[in-house]
Amino acid sequence: MGYPTKIQEITRKDVNQYYINFPRAIAKAMNFSKGDPVEWEIVDKNTLLLKRKGK
């Protein structure tokens, strides 16, 4: 089952950033907690892989 979401752009004085949020159901299923370190890996132009770090 997929969880659609949109990429958000935040524009600040010196920096533009993009944010990707994911639903609470995914966070709970993966046992994520606030502040958990993660790392994005680019697999190809259509695929991002989110890796948990430090656990």
C-alpha distance matrix in Angstrom:
0.0 3.8 6.8 9.8 13.1 16.6 19.2 22.3 25.8 28.4 32.0 34.7 38.4 38.1 34.4 31.4 28.1 24.4 21.8 18.1 16.7 13.4 12.5 14.3 11.5 10.7 14.5 15.1 12.8 14.6 17.9 18.8 22.1 23.9 25.7 23.8 24.7 22.1 22.6 21.0 21.6 21.6 20.5 21.3 21.4 17.6 16.3 17.0 16.7 17.1 19.4 20.7 24.5 27.2 25.5
3.8 0.0 3.8 6.3 9.6 12.9 15.5 18.7 22.2 24.9 28.4 31.2 34.8 34.6 30.9 27.8 24.5 20.9 18.4 14.7 13.6 10.8 10.5 13.2 11.2 10.0 13.6 15.1 13.4 14.6 17.9 18.0 21.1 22.4 24.0 22.4 23.0 20.2 20.5 18.5 19.3 19.1 18.4 18.9 18.5 14.9 13.8 14.3 14.7 15.1 18.0 19.6 23.3 26.2 25.0
6.8 3.8 0.0 3.8 6.5 10.2 13.0 15.7 19.4 21.8 25.4 28.2 31.9 31.9 28.3 25.2 22.0 18.4 15.6 12.0 10.5 7.7 7.3 10.5 9.3 8.6 11.8 13.7 12.9 14.1 16.9 16.5 19.1 20.0 21.7 20.6 21.5 19.0 19.7 17.8 19.3 19.3 19.4 19.9 19.1 15.7 14.7 14.5 15.0 14.8 17.8 19.0 22.6 25.5 24.6
9.8 6.3 3.8 0.0 3.8 7.1 10.3 13.1 16.7 19.5 23.0 26.0 29.7 29.8 26.3 22.9 20.0 16.3 14.0 10.7 10.0 8.5 9.1 12.8 12.5 11.7 14.4 16.8 16.4 17.2 19.9 18.9 21.2 21.5 22.9 22.2 22.7 20.1 20.3 18.0 19.4 18.8 19.2 19.0 17.6 14.3 14.1 14.2 15.7 15.8 19.2 20.8 24.2 27.3 26.8
13.1 9.6 6.5 3.8 0.0 3.8 6.9 9.5 13.1 15.8 19.3 22.3 25.9 26.2 22.7 19.4 16.5 12.9 10.5 7.5 7.1 7.0 8.5 12.2 13.1 12.2 14.1 16.9 17.2 17.5 19.8 18.1 19.9 19.6 20.8 20.5 20.9 18.6 18.7 16.6 18.5 18.0 19.1 19.0 17.3 14.6 14.4 13.7 15.5 15.1 18.6 20.1 23.1 26.2 26.2
16.6 12.9 10.2 7.1 3.8 0.0 3.8 6.3 9.8 12.8 16.1 19.3 22.9 23.2 19.8 16.3 13.8 10.2 8.7 6.8 7.8 9.3 11.5 15.1 16.5 15.4 16.8 19.9 20.4 20.4 22.5 20.3 21.8 20.8 21.6 21.7 21.7 19.3 19.1 16.6 18.5 17.7 19.2 18.7 16.4 14.3 14.7 14.1 16.4 16.2 19.9 21.5 24.1 27.4 27.8
19.2 15.5 13.0 10.3 6.9 3.8 0.0 3.8 6.7 10.0 13.1 16.3 19.8 19.7 16.3 12.8 10.2 6.6 5.8 5.1 7.7 10.3 13.2 16.5 18.3 16.8 17.5 21.0 21.7 21.0 22.9 20.3 21.5 20.1 20.3 20.5 20.0 17.6 17.0 14.5 16.6 15.7 17.9 17.4 15.1 13.8 14.1 12.9 15.4 15.1 18.7 20.4 22.6 25.9 26.8
22.3 18.7 15.7 13.1 9.5 6.3 3.8 0.0 3.8 6.5 9.8 13.0 16.6 17.1 13.9 10.4 8.3 5.5 5.1 6.5 8.6 11.9 14.6 17.4 19.9 18.7 18.9 22.3 23.5 22.8 24.2 21.3 21.8 19.9 20.0 20.9 20.5 18.8 18.5 16.5 18.9 18.4 21.0 20.6 18.2 17.3 17.6 16.0 18.3 17.5 20.8 22.1 23.9 26.9 28.1
25.8 22.2 19.4 16.7 13.1 9.8 6.7 3.8 0.0 3.8 6.4 9.8 13.2 13.5 10.5 6.9 5.7 4.4 6.3 9.1 11.7 15.2 18.0 20.7 23.3 21.9 21.8 25.3 26.6 25.6 26.8 23.6 23.8 21.5 21.1 22.3 21.4 19.9 19.2 17.3 19.7 19.0 21.9 21.4 18.9 18.7 19.2 17.5 20.0 19.3 22.3 23.6 24.9 27.9 29.5
28.4 24.9 21.8 19.5 15.8 12.8 10.0 6.5 3.8 0.0 3.8 6.5 10.2 11.1 8.4 5.7 5.2 6.1 7.6 11.0 13.0 16.7 19.3 21.5 24.5 23.3 22.6 26.0 27.8 26.6 27.3 23.9 23.5 20.7 20.1 21.9 21.2 20.4 20.0 18.8 21.5 21.3 24.5 24.3 22.0 22.1 22.2 20.1 22.2 20.9 23.5 24.4 25.3 27.9 29.7
32.0 28.4 25.4 23.0 19.3 16.1 13.1 9.8 6.4 3.8 0.0 3.8 6.9 8.2 6.4 4.5 6.6 8.8 11.0 14.6 16.7 20.5 23.1 25.2 28.3 27.1 26.3 29.7 31.5 30.2 30.8 27.3 26.8 23.8 22.9 24.8 23.9 23.1 22.5 21.2 23.7 23.3 26.7 26.2 23.8 24.3 24.7 22.7 24.9 23.9 26.4 27.3 27.9 30.4 32.5
34.7 31.2 28.2 26.0 22.3 19.3 16.3 13.0 9.8 6.5 3.8 0.0 3.8 5.7 5.3 5.9 8.1 11.2 13.2 16.9 18.8 22.5 25.1 26.8 30.1 28.9 27.6 31.0 33.0 31.5 31.8 28.1 27.1 23.9 22.7 24.9 24.0 23.7 23.3 22.6 25.2 25.3 28.8 28.6 26.5 27.2 27.3 25.0 26.9 25.5 27.6 28.1 28.2 30.4 32.7
38.4 34.8 31.9 29.7 25.9 22.9 19.8 16.6 13.2 10.2 6.9 3.8 0.0 3.8 6.0 8.1 11.1 14.4 16.7 20.5 22.5 26.2 28.9 30.5 33.8 32.5 31.1 34.5 36.5 34.8 35.0 31.3 30.2 26.8 25.3 27.7 26.5 26.4 25.8 25.2 27.7 27.6 31.2 31.0 28.9 30.0 30.1 27.8 29.7 28.4 30.3 30.8 30.6 32.7 35.2
38.1 34.6 31.9 29.8 26.2 23.2 19.7 17.1 13.5 11.1 8.2 5.7 3.8 0.0 3.8 7.1 10.1 13.8 16.4 20.1 22.5 26.2 29.2 30.8 33.9 32.3 30.9 34.4 36.2 34.1 34.5 30.7 29.8 26.6 24.6 26.6 25.0 24.8 23.8 23.2 25.4 25.3 29.0 28.9 27.0 28.5 28.5 26.2 28.0 26.8 28.5 29.2 28.7 30.8 33.6
34.4 30.9 28.3 26.3 22.7 19.8 16.3 13.9 10.5 8.4 6.4 5.3 6.0 3.8 0.0 3.8 6.4 10.1 12.9 16.5 19.1 22.7 25.8 27.6 30.6 28.8 27.5 31.1 32.7 30.7 31.2 27.6 26.9 23.9 22.0 23.7 22.0 21.5 20.4 19.6 21.8 21.8 25.4 25.3 23.5 24.8 24.8 22.4 24.3 23.2 25.0 25.9 25.6 28.0 30.6
31.4 27.8 25.2 22.9 19.4 16.3 12.8 10.4 6.9 5.7 4.5 5.9 8.1 7.1 3.8 0.0 3.8 7.0 10.2 13.7 16.5 20.1 23.3 25.4 28.2 26.5 25.6 29.3 30.7 28.9 29.8 26.3 26.0 23.3 21.8 23.2 21.6 20.6 19.4 18.1 20.2 19.8 23.3 22.9 20.8 21.8 22.0 19.9 22.1 21.3 23.6 24.8 25.1 27.8 30.2
28.1 24.5 22.0 20.0 16.5 13.8 10.2 8.3 5.7 5.2 6.6 8.1 11.1 10.1 6.4 3.8 0.0 3.8 6.6 10.2 13.0 16.6 19.8 21.9 24.7 22.8 21.9 25.6 27.0 25.1 26.0 22.5 22.4 19.9 18.5 19.7 18.2 17.1 16.1 14.8 17.3 17.2 20.7 20.7 18.9 19.5 19.3 16.9 18.8 17.7 20.1 21.2 21.7 24.5 26.7
24.4 20.9 18.4 16.3 12.9 10.2 6.6 5.5 4.4 6.1 8.8 11.2 14.4 13.8 10.1 7.0 3.8 0.0 3.8 6.9 10.1 13.5 16.8 19.3 21.8 19.8 19.4 23.1 24.3 22.7 24.0 20.7 21.1 19.0 18.1 18.8 17.6 15.8 14.9 13.0 15.5 15.2 18.4 18.3 16.4 16.5 16.3 14.1 16.2 15.4 18.2 19.6 20.8 23.8 25.6
21.8 18.4 15.6 14.0 10.5 8.7 5.8 5.1 6.3 7.6 11.0 13.2 16.7 16.4 12.9 10.2 6.6 3.8 0.0 3.8 6.4 10.0 13.2 15.6 18.1 16.4 15.8 19.5 20.8 19.4 20.6 17.4 17.8 15.8 15.4 16.2 15.5 13.9 13.8 12.3 15.3 15.6 18.5 19.0 17.4 16.8 16.0 13.5 15.1 13.6 16.5 17.5 19.0 22.0 23.3
18.1 14.7 12.0 10.7 7.5 6.8 5.1 6.5 9.1 11.0 14.6 16.9 20.5 20.1 16.5 13.7 10.2 6.9 3.8 0.0 3.8 6.7 10.2 13.0 15.1 13.1 13.1 16.8 17.7 16.6 18.2 15.4 16.5 15.2 15.3 15.4 15.1 12.9 13.0 11.2 14.1 14.4 16.8 17.4 16.1 14.7 13.6 11.3 12.7 11.4 14.6 15.8 18.0 21.1 21.9
16.7 13.6 10.5 10.0 7.1 7.8 7.7 8.6 11.7 13.0 16.7 18.8 22.5 22.5 19.1 16.5 13.0 10.1 6.4 3.8 0.0 3.8 6.8 9.3 11.8 10.4 10.3 13.7 15.1 14.4 15.7 13.1 14.1 13.0 14.0 14.2 14.8 13.2 14.2 13.2 16.3 17.1 19.2 20.1 19.1 17.2 15.8 13.5 14.2 12.2 15.1 15.5 18.0 20.8 21.1
13.4 10.8 7.7 8.5 7.0 9.3 10.3 11.9 15.2 16.7 20.5 22.5 26.2 26.2 22.7 20.1 16.6 13.5 10.0 6.7 3.8 0.0 3.8 6.7 8.4 6.8 7.4 10.7 11.7 11.5 13.2 11.2 13.0 13.0 14.5 14.0 15.0 13.2 14.6 13.7 16.4 17.5 18.9 20.1 19.6 17.1 15.3 13.3 13.3 11.4 14.1 14.5 17.5 20.2 19.9
12.5 10.5 7.3 9.1 8.5 11.5 13.2 14.6 18.0 19.3 23.1 25.1 28.9 29.2 25.8 23.3 19.8 16.8 13.2 10.2 6.8 3.8 0.0 3.8 5.3 5.5 6.7 8.9 10.2 11.2 12.6 11.3 13.0 13.5 15.8 15.5 17.2 15.9 17.7 17.1 19.8 20.9 22.0 23.3 22.8 20.0 18.3 16.5 16.3 14.3 16.6 16.5 19.7 22.0 21.1
14.3 13.2 10.5 12.8 12.2 15.1 16.5 17.4 20.7 21.5 25.2 26.8 30.5 30.8 27.6 25.4 21.9 19.3 15.6 13.0 9.3 6.7 3.8 0.0 3.8 5.4 4.9 6.0 8.4 9.8 10.1 9.3 10.5 11.4 14.4 14.2 16.7 16.0 18.5 18.7 21.6 23.2 24.3 26.0 25.9 23.2 21.1 19.0 18.2 15.6 17.2 16.3 19.3 21.0 19.7
11.5 11.2 9.3 12.5 13.1 16.5 18.3 19.9 23.3 24.5 28.3 30.1 33.8 33.9 30.6 28.2 24.7 21.8 18.1 15.1 11.8 8.4 5.3 3.8 0.0 3.8 5.5 5.2 6.1 8.6 9.8 10.2 12.4 14.2 17.0 16.0 18.4 17.3 19.7 19.6 22.0 23.6 24.1 25.8 25.9 22.9 20.7 19.1 18.0 15.9 17.4 16.7 20.0 21.8 20.0
10.7 10.0 8.6 11.7 12.2 15.4 16.8 18.7 21.9 23.3 27.1 28.9 32.5 32.3 28.8 26.5 22.8 19.8 16.4 13.1 10.4 6.8 5.5 5.4 3.8 0.0 3.8 5.4 5.1 6.1 8.4 8.5 11.4 13.3 15.4 13.9 15.7 14.2 16.2 16.1 18.3 20.0 20.5 22.4 22.8 20.0 17.4 15.6 14.3 12.2 13.7 13.3 16.8 19.0 17.4
14.5 13.6 11.8 14.4 14.1 16.8 17.5 18.9 21.8 22.6 26.3 27.6 31.1 30.9 27.5 25.6 21.9 19.4 15.8 13.1 10.3 7.4 6.7 4.9 5.5 3.8 0.0 3.8 5.6 5.2 5.9 5.0 7.6 9.6 11.9 10.6 12.9 12.2 14.9 15.6 18.4 20.6 21.5 23.8 24.3 21.9 19.1 16.7 15.0 12.1 13.0 11.7 14.8 16.5 15.0
15.1 15.1 13.7 16.8 16.9 19.9 21.0 22.3 25.3 26.0 29.7 31.0 34.5 34.4 31.1 29.3 25.6 23.1 19.5 16.8 13.7 10.7 8.9 6.0 5.2 5.4 3.8 0.0 3.8 5.4 4.9 6.2 8.4 11.2 14.0 12.6 15.4 15.1 18.1 19.1 21.6 23.9 24.6 26.9 27.6 25.0 22.2 20.0 18.0 15.2 15.6 13.9 16.9 17.9 15.7
12.8 13.4 12.9 16.4 17.2 20.4 21.7 23.5 26.6 27.8 31.5 33.0 36.5 36.2 32.7 30.7 27.0 24.3 20.8 17.7 15.1 11.7 10.2 8.4 6.1 5.1 5.6 3.8 0.0 3.8 5.6 7.9 11.0 14.1 16.3 14.2 16.4 15.5 18.0 18.6 20.6 22.8 22.9 25.3 26.3 23.5 20.6 18.8 16.6 14.3 14.6 13.4 16.7 18.0 15.5
14.6 14.6 14.1 17.2 17.5 20.4 21.0 22.8 25.6 26.6 30.2 31.5 34.8 34.1 30.7 28.9 25.1 22.7 19.4 16.6 14.4 11.5 11.2 9.8 8.6 6.1 5.2 5.4 3.8 0.0 3.8 5.5 9.2 12.3 13.8 11.1 13.0 12.0 14.6 15.7 17.7 20.2 20.5 23.3 24.6 22.2 19.0 16.7 14.1 11.4 11.1 9.6 12.9 14.3 12.0
17.9 17.9 16.9 19.9 19.8 22.5 22.9 24.2 26.8 27.3 30.8 31.8 35.0 34.5 31.2 29.8 26.0 24.0 20.6 18.2 15.7 13.2 12.6 10.1 9.8 8.4 5.9 4.9 5.6 3.8 0.0 3.8 6.5 10.2 12.1 9.8 12.5 12.7 15.9 17.6 20.0 22.9 23.6 26.5 27.7 25.6 22.3 19.7 17.0 13.9 13.1 10.6 13.1 13.6 11.1
18.8 18.0 16.5 18.9 18.1 20.3 20.3 21.3 23.6 23.9 27.3 28.1 31.3 30.7 27.6 26.3 22.5 20.7 17.4 15.4 13.1 11.2 11.3 9.3 10.2 8.5 5.0 6.2 7.9 5.5 3.8 0.0 3.8 6.9 8.6 6.5 9.4 9.8 13.3 15.2 18.1 21.0 22.2 25.0 26.0 24.1 21.0 18.0 15.6 12.1 11.6 9.0 11.3 12.2 10.6
22.1 21.1 19.1 21.2 19.9 21.8 21.5 21.8 23.8 23.5 26.8 27.1 30.2 29.8 26.9 26.0 22.4 21.1 17.8 16.5 14.1 13.0 13.0 10.5 12.4 11.4 7.6 8.4 11.0 9.2 6.5 3.8 0.0 3.8 6.2 5.7 9.4 11.0 14.8 17.1 20.3 23.3 25.0 27.7 28.5 26.9 23.8 20.6 18.5 14.8 14.1 11.2 12.5 12.7 11.6
23.9 22.4 20.0 21.5 19.6 20.8 20.1 19.9 21.5 20.7 23.8 23.9 26.8 26.6 23.9 23.3 19.9 19.0 15.8 15.2 13.0 13.0 13.5 11.4 14.2 13.3 9.6 11.2 14.1 12.3 10.2 6.9 3.8 0.0 3.8 5.7 9.0 11.1 14.7 16.9 20.4 23.3 25.5 28.0 28.4 27.1 24.3 20.9 19.3 15.6 15.3 12.7 13.4 13.8 13.7
25.7 24.0 21.7 22.9 20.8 21.6 20.3 20.0 21.1 20.1 22.9 22.7 25.3 24.6 22.0 21.8 18.5 18.1 15.4 15.3 14.0 14.5 15.8 14.4 17.0 15.4 11.9 14.0 16.3 13.8 12.1 8.6 6.2 3.8 0.0 3.8 6.2 9.0 12.4 15.1 18.6 21.7 24.2 26.8 27.4 26.5 23.7 20.1 18.4 14.6 13.9 11.3 11.1 11.5 12.3
23.8 22.4 20.6 22.2 20.5 21.7 20.5 20.9 22.3 21.9 24.8 24.9 27.7 26.6 23.7 23.2 19.7 18.8 16.2 15.4 14.2 14.0 15.5 14.2 16.0 13.9 10.6 12.6 14.2 11.1 9.8 6.5 5.7 5.7 3.8 0.0 3.8 6.4 10.2 13.1 16.3 19.7 21.8 24.7 25.7 24.8 21.6 18.0 15.8 12.0 10.7 7.7 7.8 8.3 8.9
24.7 23.0 21.5 22.7 20.9 21.7 20.0 20.5 21.4 21.2 23.9 24.0 26.5 25.0 22.0 21.6 18.2 17.6 15.5 15.1 14.8 15.0 17.2 16.7 18.4 15.7 12.9 15.4 16.4 13.0 12.5 9.4 9.4 9.0 6.2 3.8 0.0 3.8 7.0 10.4 13.5 17.0 19.3 22.3 23.5 23.0 19.8 16.1 13.9 10.4 8.8 6.3 5.3 6.8 8.8
22.1 20.2 19.0 20.1 18.6 19.3 17.6 18.8 19.9 20.4 23.1 23.7 26.4 24.8 21.5 20.6 17.1 15.8 13.9 12.9 13.2 13.2 15.9 16.0 17.3 14.2 12.2 15.1 15.5 12.0 12.7 9.8 11.0 11.1 9.0 6.4 3.8 0.0 3.8 6.9 10.0 13.4 15.6 18.6 19.9 19.3 16.1 12.4 10.1 6.6 5.5 4.5 5.1 8.3 9.9
22.6 20.5 19.7 20.3 18.7 19.1 17.0 18.5 19.2 20.0 22.5 23.3 25.8 23.8 20.4 19.4 16.1 14.9 13.8 13.0 14.2 14.6 17.7 18.5 19.7 16.2 14.9 18.1 18.0 14.6 15.9 13.3 14.8 14.7 12.4 10.2 7.0 3.8 0.0 3.8 6.5 10.0 12.5 15.5 16.9 16.9 13.8 10.1 8.2 5.7 5.1 6.4 6.7 10.3 12.3
21.0 18.5 17.8 18.0 16.6 16.6 14.5 16.5 17.3 18.8 21.2 22.6 25.2 23.2 19.6 18.1 14.8 13.0 12.3 11.2 13.2 13.7 17.1 18.7 19.6 16.1 15.6 19.1 18.6 15.7 17.6 15.2 17.1 16.9 15.1 13.1 10.4 6.9 3.8 0.0 3.8 6.6 9.4 12.0 13.2 13.2 10.3 6.5 5.7 4.7 6.3 9.0 10.2 13.9 15.5
21.6 19.3 19.3 19.4 18.5 18.5 16.6 18.9 19.7 21.5 23.7 25.2 27.7 25.4 21.8 20.2 17.3 15.5 15.3 14.1 16.3 16.4 19.8 21.6 22.0 18.3 18.4 21.6 20.6 17.7 20.0 18.1 20.3 20.4 18.6 16.3 13.5 10.0 6.5 3.8 0.0 3.8 6.1 9.1 11.2 11.7 8.7 5.8 5.0 6.4 7.5 10.9 11.9 15.6 17.2
21.6 19.1 19.3 18.8 18.0 17.7 15.7 18.4 19.0 21.3 23.3 25.3 27.6 25.3 21.8 19.8 17.2 15.2 15.6 14.4 17.1 17.5 20.9 23.2 23.6 20.0 20.6 23.9 22.8 20.2 22.9 21.0 23.3 23.3 21.7 19.7 17.0 13.4 10.0 6.6 3.8 0.0 3.8 5.7 7.5 8.6 6.5 4.9 6.4 9.0 10.9 14.5 15.7 19.4 20.9
20.5 18.4 19.4 19.2 19.1 19.2 17.9 21.0 21.9 24.5 26.7 28.8 31.2 29.0 25.4 23.3 20.7 18.4 18.5 16.8 19.2 18.9 22.0 24.3 24.1 20.5 21.5 24.6 22.9 20.5 23.6 22.2 25.0 25.5 24.2 21.8 19.3 15.6 12.5 9.4 6.1 3.8 0.0 3.8 7.1 7.7 5.4 5.7 6.6 10.2 11.9 15.7 17.3 20.9 21.8
21.3 18.9 19.9 19.0 19.0 18.7 17.4 20.6 21.4 24.3 26.2 28.6 31.0 28.9 25.3 22.9 20.7 18.3 19.0 17.4 20.1 20.1 23.3 26.0 25.8 22.4 23.8 26.9 25.3 23.3 26.5 25.0 27.7 28.0 26.8 24.7 22.3 18.6 15.5 12.0 9.1 5.7 3.8 0.0 3.8 5.5 5.2 7.3 9.6 13.1 15.3 19.1 20.8 24.4 25.5
21.4 18.5 19.1 17.6 17.3 16.4 15.1 18.2 18.9 22.0 23.8 26.5 28.9 27.0 23.5 20.8 18.9 16.4 17.4 16.1 19.1 19.6 22.8 25.9 25.9 22.8 24.3 27.6 26.3 24.6 27.7 26.0 28.5 28.4 27.4 25.7 23.5 19.9 16.9 13.2 11.2 7.5 7.1 3.8 0.0 3.8 5.9 8.1 11.4 14.6 17.4 21.0 22.8 26.6 27.7
17.6 14.9 15.7 14.3 14.6 14.3 13.8 17.3 18.7 22.1 24.3 27.2 30.0 28.5 24.8 21.8 19.5 16.5 16.8 14.7 17.2 17.1 20.0 23.2 22.9 20.0 21.9 25.0 23.5 22.2 25.6 24.1 26.9 27.1 26.5 24.8 23.0 19.3 16.9 13.2 11.7 8.6 7.7 5.5 3.8 0.0 3.8 7.0 10.3 13.4 16.5 20.0 22.4 26.2 26.8
16.3 13.8 14.7 14.1 14.4 14.7 14.1 17.6 19.2 22.2 24.7 27.3 30.1 28.5 24.8 22.0 19.3 16.3 16.0 13.6 15.8 15.3 18.3 21.1 20.7 17.4 19.1 22.2 20.6 19.0 22.3 21.0 23.8 24.3 23.7 21.6 19.8 16.1 13.8 10.3 8.7 6.5 5.4 5.2 5.9 3.8 0.0 3.8 6.6 9.9 12.9 16.4 18.9 22.6 23.1
17.0 14.3 14.5 14.2 13.7 14.1 12.9 16.0 17.5 20.1 22.7 25.0 27.8 26.2 22.4 19.9 16.9 14.1 13.5 11.3 13.5 13.3 16.5 19.0 19.1 15.6 16.7 20.0 18.8 16.7 19.7 18.0 20.6 20.9 20.1 18.0 16.1 12.4 10.1 6.5 5.8 4.9 5.7 7.3 8.1 7.0 3.8 0.0 3.8 6.5 9.7 13.1 15.5 19.2 20.0
16.7 14.7 15.0 15.7 15.5 16.4 15.4 18.3 20.0 22.2 24.9 26.9 29.7 28.0 24.3 22.1 18.8 16.2 15.1 12.7 14.2 13.3 16.3 18.2 18.0 14.3 15.0 18.0 16.6 14.1 17.0 15.6 18.5 19.3 18.4 15.8 13.9 10.1 8.2 5.7 5.0 6.4 6.6 9.6 11.4 10.3 6.6 3.8 0.0 3.8 6.3 9.9 12.4 16.1 16.6
17.1 15.1 14.8 15.8 15.1 16.2 15.1 17.5 19.3 20.9 23.9 25.5 28.4 26.8 23.2 21.3 17.7 15.4 13.6 11.4 12.2 11.4 14.3 15.6 15.9 12.2 12.1 15.2 14.3 11.4 13.9 12.1 14.8 15.6 14.6 12.0 10.4 6.6 5.7 4.7 6.4 9.0 10.2 13.1 14.6 13.4 9.9 6.5 3.8 0.0 3.8 6.7 9.5 13.2 13.6
19.4 18.0 17.8 19.2 18.6 19.9 18.7 20.8 22.3 23.5 26.4 27.6 30.3 28.5 25.0 23.6 20.1 18.2 16.5 14.6 15.1 14.1 16.6 17.2 17.4 13.7 13.0 15.6 14.6 11.1 13.1 11.6 14.1 15.3 13.9 10.7 8.8 5.5 5.1 6.3 7.5 10.9 11.9 15.3 17.4 16.5 12.9 9.7 6.3 3.8 0.0 3.8 6.3 9.8 10.3
20.7 19.6 19.0 20.8 20.1 21.5 20.4 22.1 23.6 24.4 27.3 28.1 30.8 29.2 25.9 24.8 21.2 19.6 17.5 15.8 15.5 14.5 16.5 16.3 16.7 13.3 11.7 13.9 13.4 9.6 10.6 9.0 11.2 12.7 11.3 7.7 6.3 4.5 6.4 9.0 10.9 14.5 15.7 19.1 21.0 20.0 16.4 13.1 9.9 6.7 3.8 0.0 3.8 6.8 6.9
24.5 23.3 22.6 24.2 23.1 24.1 22.6 23.9 24.9 25.3 27.9 28.2 30.6 28.7 25.6 25.1 21.7 20.8 19.0 18.0 18.0 17.5 19.7 19.3 20.0 16.8 14.8 16.9 16.7 12.9 13.1 11.3 12.5 13.4 11.1 7.8 5.3 5.1 6.7 10.2 11.9 15.7 17.3 20.8 22.8 22.4 18.9 15.5 12.4 9.5 6.3 3.8 0.0 3.8 5.8
27.2 26.2 25.5 27.3 26.2 27.4 25.9 26.9 27.9 27.9 30.4 30.4 32.7 30.8 28.0 27.8 24.5 23.8 22.0 21.1 20.8 20.2 22.0 21.0 21.8 19.0 16.5 17.9 18.0 14.3 13.6 12.2 12.7 13.8 11.5 8.3 6.8 8.3 10.3 13.9 15.6 19.4 20.9 24.4 26.6 26.2 22.6 19.2 16.1 13.2 9.8 6.8 3.8 0.0 3.8
25.5 25.0 24.6 26.8 26.2 27.8 26.8 28.1 29.5 29.7 32.5 32.7 35.2 33.6 30.6 30.2 26.7 25.6 23.3 21.9 21.1 19.9 21.1 19.7 20.0 17.4 15.0 15.7 15.5 12.0 11.1 10.6 11.6 13.7 12.3 8.9 8.8 9.9 12.3 15.5 17.2 20.9 21.8 25.5 27.7 26.8 23.1 20.0 16.6 13.6 10.3 6.9 5.8 3.8 0.0
